[in-house]
Amino acid sequence: MESKEAEAILQGQATIWQFMFSFADSMALKSAVELRIADIIHSHDGPITLAQIASRIDGTSSPDITCLARIMRLLVRRKLFSVHHPSDGGEPLYGLTHSSRWLLHDSELSLAPLILMQDHPWLMAPWHYFSQCVREGGIAFKMSHGREVFEFASGNPKFNRLFNDAMACTSKVVTRAILSGHKEGFNSIGSLIDVGGGTGGLISEIVKAYPHIKGINFDLPHVVETAPTYAGVCHIGGDMFESIPKADAVLMKWILHDWSDEDCIKILRNCRNAIPPETGKVILVECIVQPDGNGLFDDLSLIFDLLMLAHSSGGKERTKLEWKTILKEGGFPRYKIINIPAFLSIMEAYPN
């Protein structure tokens, strides 16, 4: 009995050490993206040595291979890269895994820009204010930078570019998942409005796949002013808190998680007014938190909720019950959840 207790205490200590230094994984990952290690290996069409990787790193004529080896050792341990030790005693050969393929900068589907944003000191700083948020309330990002995130972005071109690149890469990943996982959901729609659609990337891809749909991209006027022209899509500037243009259906991708319950209900009521009462629907693409779930992305949903605490001004990720409550209050008593191959899910909500 004493032996089991001692073992459990030791395991508890090891767990705390692991949590204490879990940031090391993020920093090693970030360095791999900055050094474009995955791209270098990919360009060789097969596993290569550390010396070959080092020789292709931009911005240096004398890279520290020992430093690189230590970073790669951890990333191999985390299965982000593979390593093969030749039987003839030659140098180890490093290759890509399914994970490191998501680090390729020039890939159509890449998470590299998001890693560079989330692990940047600007975005890491608010996480240090969680305990202060508990004691005093307030917004973590504003505590760390003196301004809320969108105000900070408007006055900092470098951050704004970092943010926009990250959102663009995320949108591509999610768009692919929506189109592959919700094929039947767009067939009966004649017109679709993407509320908070930015510069129109998502709605343009939907219209491209379903050319019978009249696409409307709706966002703040200064956002749609910079939107490119897409076939079958018109851009409308406005404020979703005031009113939403009419359409057969409303689409909102990762919009409501930025807002409080009260704000979400107001937005949803405006959506209800924008669609036909009998045949209309709202298509939400959002994270659904399952605190006790063991699915592929259930841990990530809890982390994203803390991400909202760090970076948003009152936003949060929600459980199924929380979504049901705000949908009902917003005028949508009936809904269904559709799983797609992504960390987000689709919720189709109906006014009747």
Disulfide bonds with the S-S distance in Angstrom:
none
